[in-house]
Amino acid sequence: MGFIALSFTRNTGIAIKTEITSTERVKNVYAARGACIYAAQVLLLPKKQEKDTDASKKDKSGDPWTPSSDSYSVQIGDRNCDVFISDESGKININKITDETRDNFIKFLTAYKLEEHTAEIITDSILDWLDEDDLHHVNGAEKDYYATFPEPYEPKNGPFESLEELTLVKGITPPIFELLRDHLTIYGPGKINVNFASKEVLLYVPTITEEIAKAMIKYRGKRGKIAKIDDLKEIFRYFGIIGAYFQKIMNYLTVYDSNYMTINSVSSSDKVKNSYKIVVLKSVDRCKIIAAYPE
């Protein structure tokens, strides 16, 4: 009887702890969602006009939130939430990959330590997924490949409608998708924003070498945001890229923020952490939620 009572007590304790953890998770998810919605509203605030040049006296509490590598903090109920905002223009738009940028996308993938042949399979298969014909790129896949699956399907032959659709493409395993997902997007016109792009993303742009990518990131670290095309022109001039060569590169680059942003909030309570992520399209007076990813 004592053994049965002990087992019952232990099982009851486990059940209570599980229930508490589940409740904490639900509260965290709702708090993180609230923080995302709050951030979407703060994005719309007009920037205050600073009259005092003394940085120590500036109050930025009423300023709008902007994309940054740093997090913002907000309390929702009794939950502390860290909010991260990223501009989708700092990522590669997979719907804009073409035969012209094929080699550069392979360079982007190998920068993440993927084998070159794997990178070629992924790139060619993405191009085959996007194009309207049934002709194979060298290492790609068309409907005859996907027809061999136990549950066959056909390639889209059109643009990706969600980033998760990438997992259907030949060569993209779950670990590879998780490795790349934060650096890829389906939103925006496709130009890479030099202020938000990682070194690996910058390597996707034709003519940009690792040395040039590092120079841009170093400039950002020392002087802050690259606000003007002329500032970018100075960086490329140092590497001998001027005139028509610079103009060609600018077909792929921008210094201007886009209207597509990802808001990711992490809510925590004791040792329990949960997140909620939304993608918004920002206009003058509203942020439209176009995708949501509850944990």
C-alpha positions as CSV (number, residue, x, y, z in Angstrom):
1,M,0.0,0.0,0.0
2,G,2.9,2.3,0.8
3,F,4.5,1.6,-2.6
4,I,1.2,2.4,-4.3
5,A,0.7,5.6,-2.4
6,L,4.2,6.7,-3.2
7,S,3.7,6.0,-6.9
8,F,0.4,7.8,-6.9
9,T,2.0,10.8,-5.1
10,R,4.9,10.9,-7.6
11,N,2.6,10.6,-10.6
12,T,0.4,13.3,-9.2
13,G,3.4,15.6,-8.7
14,I,4.5,15.0,-12.3
15,A,1.0,15.8,-13.6
16,I,0.9,19.0,-11.6
17,K,4.3,20.1,-12.9
18,T,3.3,19.3,-16.5
19,E,0.1,21.2,-16.1
20,I,1.9,24.2,-14.7
21,T,4.5,24.1,-17.5
22,S,1.6,23.9,-20.1
23,T,-0.1,26.9,-18.5
24,E,3.1,28.9,-18.4
25,R,3.6,28.1,-22.1
26,V,0.2,29.3,-23.1
27,K,0.6,32.5,-21.1
28,N,4.0,33.0,-22.7
29,V,2.7,32.5,-26.2
30,Y,-0.1,35.0,-25.7
31,A,2.2,37.5,-24.1
32,A,4.7,37.1,-27.0
33,R,1.8,37.6,-29.5
34,G,0.7,40.7,-27.6
35,A,4.3,42.0,-27.8
36,C,4.4,41.5,-31.5
37,I,1.1,43.4,-32.0
38,Y,2.5,46.2,-29.7
39,A,5.7,46.4,-31.7
40,A,3.7,46.7,-35.0
41,Q,2.0,49.7,-33.5
42,V,5.2,51.3,-32.3
43,L,6.7,50.9,-35.7
44,L,4.1,53.5,-36.9
45,L,5.1,56.2,-34.4
46,P,6.5,59.4,-36.0
47,K,10.1,60.0,-35.1
48,K,10.5,62.8,-32.6
49,Q,12.4,66.0,-33.7
50,E,15.5,66.3,-31.5
51,K,16.2,69.9,-30.4
52,D,18.9,69.1,-27.8
53,T,22.2,67.9,-29.3
54,D,23.5,66.5,-26.0
55,A,23.0,62.7,-26.5
56,S,22.9,62.2,-22.8
57,K,19.7,64.3,-22.6
58,K,17.9,62.7,-25.4
59,D,14.7,60.7,-24.6
60,K,14.0,58.1,-27.2
61,S,11.2,56.4,-25.3
62,G,8.6,57.9,-27.7
63,D,10.5,57.1,-30.9
64,P,9.3,54.4,-33.3
65,W,11.0,51.0,-33.1
66,T,13.1,50.2,-36.1
67,P,14.9,47.1,-37.5
68,S,18.0,46.4,-35.5
69,S,20.3,43.7,-34.3
70,D,19.5,44.8,-30.7
71,S,16.3,43.8,-29.0
72,Y,13.5,45.9,-27.5
73,S,11.9,45.1,-24.2
74,V,8.2,45.3,-23.2
75,Q,6.2,43.9,-20.4
76,I,2.9,42.2,-21.3
77,G,0.9,41.4,-18.2
78,D,3.4,39.7,-15.8
79,R,5.7,38.6,-18.7
80,N,8.9,40.2,-19.9
81,C,9.2,40.1,-23.7
82,D,12.3,40.7,-25.8
83,V,11.3,41.8,-29.3
84,F,13.5,41.6,-32.3
85,I,12.7,43.4,-35.5
86,S,14.4,42.6,-38.8
87,D,13.9,44.1,-42.3
88,E,13.1,41.5,-44.9
89,S,15.3,43.4,-47.4
90,G,18.3,42.1,-45.5
91,K,17.6,38.7,-46.9
92,I,17.7,37.0,-50.3
93,N,14.3,36.8,-52.0
94,I,14.2,33.3,-53.4
95,N,11.6,34.2,-55.9
96,K,14.1,36.6,-57.5
97,I,16.8,33.9,-58.0
98,T,17.7,33.7,-61.8
99,D,20.2,31.9,-64.0
100,E,22.2,35.1,-63.8
101,T,22.5,34.9,-60.0
102,R,22.8,31.1,-59.9
103,D,26.5,31.0,-59.2
104,N,26.2,33.6,-56.5
105,F,23.4,31.7,-54.7
106,I,25.7,28.7,-54.8
107,K,28.4,30.9,-53.2
108,F,25.9,32.0,-50.6
109,L,25.1,28.4,-49.7
110,T,28.8,27.2,-49.6
111,A,29.5,30.2,-47.2
112,Y,27.3,28.2,-44.8
113,K,29.6,25.2,-45.1
114,L,27.3,23.3,-47.5
115,E,29.2,21.1,-50.0
116,E,29.4,22.6,-53.4
117,H,27.5,19.8,-55.1
118,T,24.7,20.0,-52.5
119,A,24.6,23.8,-53.1
120,E,24.3,23.2,-56.9
121,I,21.5,20.7,-56.4
122,I,19.5,23.1,-54.2
123,T,20.1,26.1,-56.5
124,D,19.1,24.3,-59.7
125,S,16.1,22.7,-58.0
126,I,14.9,26.1,-56.8
127,L,15.3,27.4,-60.4
128,D,13.3,24.4,-61.7
129,W,10.6,25.0,-59.1
130,L,10.3,28.6,-60.2
131,D,10.4,28.2,-64.0
132,E,7.3,27.3,-66.0
133,D,8.9,24.5,-68.2
134,D,9.8,20.9,-67.5
135,L,13.4,21.2,-68.6
136,H,16.0,20.3,-66.0
137,H,18.8,22.5,-64.9
138,V,22.0,20.5,-64.7
139,N,21.5,19.3,-61.1
140,G,17.8,20.3,-60.7
141,A,14.5,18.4,-60.4
142,E,11.2,18.5,-62.3
143,K,8.0,16.6,-61.9
144,D,9.5,13.3,-63.0
145,Y,11.7,13.4,-59.9
146,Y,8.9,14.3,-57.4
147,A,6.6,11.7,-59.0
148,T,8.9,8.9,-57.6
149,F,8.0,9.9,-54.0
150,P,5.6,7.6,-52.0
151,E,3.2,10.6,-51.9
152,P,4.1,12.3,-55.2
153,Y,3.6,16.0,-56.0
154,E,4.6,18.4,-58.8
155,P,6.9,21.4,-58.6
156,K,5.1,24.8,-58.4
157,N,6.4,26.1,-61.7
158,G,5.8,29.5,-60.2
159,P,6.9,31.7,-57.2
160,F,7.0,30.4,-53.6
161,E,4.0,31.4,-51.5
162,S,5.7,30.7,-48.2
163,L,9.2,30.1,-47.1
164,E,8.3,26.7,-45.7
165,E,7.5,25.6,-49.3
166,L,11.3,25.3,-49.7
167,T,11.2,22.1,-47.7
168,L,9.5,20.4,-50.7
169,V,12.4,21.2,-53.0
170,K,15.0,18.6,-53.8
171,G,18.1,18.9,-51.6
172,I,16.6,21.0,-48.8
173,T,16.5,18.8,-45.7
174,P,15.0,20.0,-42.4
175,P,18.5,20.9,-41.0
176,I,19.4,22.9,-44.1
177,F,16.1,24.7,-44.0
178,E,16.7,25.7,-40.4
179,L,20.2,26.8,-41.2
180,L,19.0,29.1,-44.0
181,R,15.5,30.3,-43.1
182,D,16.5,33.4,-41.3
183,H,18.5,34.6,-44.4
184,L,15.8,34.0,-47.0
185,T,12.5,35.7,-47.8
186,I,9.6,35.8,-50.3
187,Y,8.8,39.4,-49.7
188,G,9.9,42.6,-51.3
189,P,11.4,43.6,-54.7
190,G,14.6,41.5,-54.2
191,K,17.2,44.2,-53.7
192,I,19.6,43.4,-50.8
193,N,19.7,46.1,-48.1
194,V,23.4,46.6,-47.2
195,N,22.5,47.8,-43.7
196,F,20.9,44.5,-42.6
197,A,22.4,41.8,-44.7
198,S,24.9,39.3,-43.3
199,K,28.2,38.7,-44.9
200,E,26.9,35.5,-46.5
201,V,23.8,37.3,-47.9
202,L,26.1,40.0,-49.4
203,L,28.1,37.3,-51.2
204,Y,24.9,36.6,-53.2
205,V,25.4,39.9,-55.1
206,P,27.5,39.6,-58.3
207,T,31.0,41.0,-58.0
208,I,30.9,41.3,-54.2
209,T,33.8,39.3,-52.7
210,E,34.2,38.3,-49.1
211,E,36.7,41.2,-48.7
212,I,34.1,43.8,-50.0
213,A,31.4,42.2,-47.8
214,K,33.6,42.5,-44.7
215,A,34.4,46.1,-45.6
216,M,30.7,47.0,-45.7
217,I,30.0,45.3,-42.3
218,K,33.0,47.1,-40.8
219,Y,31.7,50.4,-42.1
220,R,28.4,49.7,-40.4
221,G,30.1,48.9,-37.2
222,K,32.2,52.0,-37.1
223,R,29.9,54.7,-38.7
224,G,26.5,53.2,-38.3
225,K,23.9,53.0,-41.1
226,I,24.9,53.5,-44.7
227,A,22.4,56.2,-45.4
228,K,23.3,57.4,-48.9
229,I,24.3,55.8,-52.2
230,D,27.4,58.1,-52.2
231,D,28.6,56.4,-49.0
232,L,28.2,53.0,-50.6
233,K,30.0,54.4,-53.7
234,E,33.0,55.3,-51.6
235,I,33.3,51.8,-50.3
236,F,33.2,50.3,-53.8
237,R,35.6,52.9,-55.2
238,Y,38.3,51.6,-52.7
239,F,38.0,48.3,-54.5
240,G,38.2,49.8,-58.0
241,I,34.5,49.3,-58.7
242,I,33.3,52.6,-60.3
243,G,31.1,53.8,-63.2
244,A,29.1,51.3,-65.1
245,Y,30.4,48.4,-62.9
246,F,29.0,50.2,-59.8
247,Q,25.7,50.9,-61.5
248,K,25.4,47.2,-62.4
249,I,25.9,46.2,-58.7
250,M,23.2,48.7,-57.7
251,N,20.7,46.6,-59.6
252,Y,21.0,44.2,-56.6
253,L,21.6,46.5,-53.7
254,T,19.8,49.3,-51.8
255,V,20.4,51.4,-48.7
256,Y,16.7,52.1,-48.2
257,D,14.5,50.2,-45.7
258,S,11.6,48.1,-47.1
259,N,8.1,47.9,-45.9
260,Y,8.3,44.2,-45.1
261,M,9.5,43.4,-41.5
262,T,9.6,40.4,-39.3
263,I,8.8,40.9,-35.6
264,N,9.9,38.1,-33.3
265,S,9.0,38.2,-29.6
266,V,10.4,35.9,-26.9
267,S,8.4,35.8,-23.7
268,S,9.9,34.3,-20.5
269,S,8.7,33.2,-17.1
270,D,11.2,31.5,-14.7
271,K,12.8,28.8,-16.9
272,V,10.0,28.7,-19.5
273,K,10.5,30.6,-22.8
274,N,8.2,30.8,-25.8
275,S,8.1,32.9,-28.9
276,Y,5.7,34.3,-31.5
277,K,6.7,35.7,-34.9
278,I,4.8,37.8,-37.4
279,V,5.7,39.3,-40.8
280,V,4.1,42.7,-41.4
281,L,3.7,45.0,-44.4
282,K,4.1,48.5,-43.2
283,S,2.2,51.4,-44.7
284,V,1.7,55.0,-43.6
285,D,-1.0,54.3,-41.1
286,R,-1.0,50.6,-40.4
287,C,1.0,47.4,-40.3
288,K,-0.8,44.6,-42.0
289,I,0.0,41.1,-40.7
290,I,0.7,38.9,-43.7
291,A,2.1,35.8,-41.9
292,A,2.1,34.5,-38.3
293,Y,4.3,31.8,-36.7
294,P,3.2,30.8,-33.2
295,E,5.6,28.5,-31.4
